[in-house]
Amino acid sequence: MRIGLVAPSSSTLAKGLQSRLSDLLGGPVDWFDADLPEGTRVSLGEAGATWNGVALDSFDALFIHGFRYEDPVLPVAEPAADWSLWQAGHVRQQQRYSHFYSLLSRFEAGRPRLYNAPSAHLEGFSRHHQLERLAIAGVPAAAAISTNDPAEAESFCALQTAAQVPVVWRTMTGRSAWQIFRDRQRRHLVAADKPPVILAPVVPGLLRRAYVIDGRTVLTVEWTQPSSESLERFEQFHVVESAAGDARNSGNTGIGGNALAALGLRWGSVLYVAGPAGPVVYDVDADPLVTDLPPTLRDHLLASLAAGLIGEQPPVYAGAPIVERESLFLRRMLRIQFEMEQTKTTDQAD
């Protein structure tokens, strides 16, 4: 079996995954630098696709990390460029991105398997659209709206307030945390000259994230937010399910498997609330950055991902049931971050 990695040369996730795949396959695993540095030879034609002379069609699967949908018309911010002078480098970047997108799209209809295909990133570019697709597919998703209309936002919040339901918000694109939405946030975030934000009612329950590979949930964690009580600490993770729970099942495994199947994803994470009436999805990540997790969770996910890519059963999680993110800072130095966070929850006039 041949598994290839398509990722930037600096990717720590791809480095860890390459090491585990090499151990499982008993040999080296090809890595293709997604940054397409100068001198890279990539060819796409009727006879197939090659990367520096290697036939990509010969692989069973390609794991793609660090790819994202973007608007190639907009130049990438480059702090080393003097934009008071004409710069044509973004034209070359457009051509590089367009070719890379075409190359990956070439494989969507057949071999090799892609984790994940460009269309999955395109469809998930708008996080609100992602929630709408889940709802259409019958997967319970947050009842969100996206708006930059102050009157619409105020009306939405008034309905939730009448029902004594808090409201949270997040950006329309990219990775971000859902945060509390009150008058202060409404005044600063919602305006006709600002990009829309997503608003959603809070479903009471435990916040969980499920990591899924080919429909199989390999790890589910719930976490408590950073706390300043007693000793300051970062997030704390409680393992509620690992691959052991899935060995008794076949096909999709609950909310995580169903959500990824509805979005056409082979690998990803699903953020949901385990509410009183069942789980409700708030977010899906098509390329989760598991390297930010505590080492025991990170290593388990990398091992599970490697096993899933070659069609083997994922390992059973053998770490501690409760783990905490480490910080290089002294405890008292974290207070600055807690003080910044507390400013978001006050409704005093600015």
JOQUIWO-V785800 format. One record per residue. RES is the residue in one small letter. SS is DSSP state (H for helix, E for strand, - for the rest). PSI is psi in whole degrees, -180 to 180 (none if undefined). Layout:
# JOQUIWO-V785800
RES_SS_PSI / RES_SS_PSI
This chain:
# JOQUIWO-V785800
m_-_138 / r_-_123 / i_E_130 / g_E_150 / l_E_130 / v_E_104 / a_E_158 / p_-_150 / s_-_-21 / s_-_1 / s_-_116 / t_H_-30 / l_H_-47 / a_H_-35 / k_H_-46 / g_H_-40 / l_H_-39 / q_H_-42 / s_H_-42 / r_H_-38 / l_H_-38 / s_H_-40 / d_H_-41 / l_H_-37 / l_H_-13 / g_-_29 / g_-_177 / p_-_152 / v_-_126 / d_-_137 / w_E_126 / f_E_120 / d_E_111 / a_-_-10 / d_-_-11 / l_-_61 / p_-_164 / e_-_135 / g_-_-10 / t_-_133 / r_-_107 / v_E_129 / s_E_136 / l_E_121 / g_E_-172 / e_-_-31 / a_-_-9 / g_E_-165 / a_E_140 / t_E_151 / w_E_111 / n_-_41 / g_-_-6 / v_E_126 / a_E_114 / l_H_-26 / d_H_-17 / s_H_-5 / f_-_148 / d_-_-34 / a_E_149 / l_E_124 / f_E_121 / i_E_120 / h_-_139 / g_-_-3 / f_-_143 / r_-_151 / y_-_138 / e_-_166 / d_-_105 / p_-_-8 / v_-_-29 / l_-_128 / p_-_143 / v_-_138 / a_-_128 / e_-_103 / p_-_-20 / a_-_-4 / a_-_142 / d_-_99 / w_-_2 / s_-_-13 / l_-_154 / w_-_133 / q_-_125 / a_-_4 / g_H_-30 / h_H_-22 / v_H_-43 / r_H_-38 / q_H_-39 / q_H_-46 / q_H_-39 / r_H_-47 / y_H_-44 / s_H_-42 / h_H_-42 / f_H_-44 / y_H_-44 / s_H_-40 / l_H_-49 / l_H_-36 / s_H_-27 / r_-_-29 / f_-_-3 / e_-_-31 / a_-_-9 / g_-_-137 / r_-_144 / p_-_170 / r_E_140 / l_E_134 / y_E_89 / n_-_161 / a_-_156 / p_H_-36 / s_H_-31 / a_H_-38 / h_H_-37 / l_H_-46 / e_H_-24 / g_-_6 / f_-_-47 / s_-_114 / r_H_-28 / h_H_-42 / h_H_-37 / q_H_-45 / l_H_-38 / e_H_-40 / r_H_-39 / l_H_-44 / a_H_-41 / i_H_-34 / a_-_-1 / g_-_8 / v_-_126 / p_-_121 / a_E_159 / a_-_138 / a_-_75 / a_-_159 / i_E_158 / s_E_134 / t_E_154 / n_-_20 / d_-_113 / p_H_-39 / a_H_-40 / e_H_-42 / a_H_-43 / e_H_-40 / s_H_-43 / f_H_-45 / c_H_-35 / a_H_-40 / l_H_-41 / q_H_-38 / t_H_-40 / a_H_-31 / a_-_7 / q_-_43 / v_-_123 / p_-_161 / v_E_142 / v_E_162 / w_E_160 / r_E_170 / t_E_161 / m_-_-26 / t_-_169 / g_-_-174 / r_-_132 / s_-_160 / a_-_147 / w_-_133 / q_E_160 / i_E_142 / f_-_111 / r_-_-168 / d_H_-39 / r_H_-45 / q_H_-39 / r_H_-40 / r_H_-36 / h_H_-25 / l_H_-26 / v_-_114 / a_-_158 / a_-_-25 / d_-_15 / k_-_154 / p_-_151 / p_-_155 / v_E_163 / i_E_132 / l_E_143 / a_E_147 / p_E_149 / v_-_127 / v_-_123 / p_-_141 / g_E_-173 / l_E_133 / l_E_124 / r_E_157 / r_E_125 / a_E_135 / y_E_128 / v_E_137 / i_E_119 / d_-_48 / g_-_-6 / r_E_122 / t_E_117 / v_E_-15 / l_E_136 / t_E_129 / v_E_149 / e_E_150 / w_E_154 / t_E_144 / q_-_165 / p_-_144 / s_E_145 / s_-_6 / e_-_139 / s_-_-101 / l_-_135 / e_-_141 / r_E_162 / f_-_-163 / e_-_149 / q_E_130 / f_E_135 / h_E_119 / v_E_121 / v_E_-18 / e_E_140 / s_E_-166 / a_H_-21 / a_H_-36 / g_H_-23 / d_H_-16 / a_-_-19 / r_-_-2 / n_-_160 / s_-_152 / g_-_-155 / n_-_149 / t_-_85 / g_H_-156 / i_H_-38 / g_H_-50 / g_H_-41 / n_H_-41 / a_H_-45 / l_H_-37 / a_H_-40 / a_H_-28 / l_-_3 / g_-_32 / l_-_139 / r_-_-26 / w_E_139 / g_E_-178 / s_E_150 / v_E_120 / l_E_124 / y_E_163 / v_E_127 / a_E_84 / g_E_173 / p_-_-27 / a_-_10 / g_E_173 / p_E_147 / v_E_122 / v_E_136 / y_E_-21 / d_E_149 / v_E_132 / d_E_119 / a_-_-4 / d_-_65 / p_-_142 / l_-_80 / v_H_-13 / t_H_-12 / d_H_-7 / l_-_163 / p_-_150 / p_H_-40 / t_H_-39 / l_H_-43 / r_H_-49 / d_H_-37 / h_H_-41 / l_H_-40 / l_H_-41 / a_H_-39 / s_H_-39 / l_H_-44 / a_H_-44 / a_H_-42 / g_H_-37 / l_H_-31 / i_-_8 / g_-_18 / e_-_164 / q_-_135 / p_-_154 / p_-_162 / v_-_134 / y_-_128 / a_-_10 / g_-_-173 / a_-_147 / p_-_-21 / i_E_123 / v_E_153 / e_E_142 / r_-_134 / e_-_157 / s_-_142 / l_-_-13 / f_-_154 / l_-_150 / r_H_-44 / r_H_-24 / m_H_-20 / l_H_-16 / r_H_-30 / i_H_-43 / q_H_-38 / f_H_-38 / e_H_-39 / m_H_-42 / e_H_-37 / q_H_-24 / t_H_-21 / k_H_-18 / t_H_7 / t_-_144 / d_-_23 / q_-_153 / a_-_141 / d_-_none
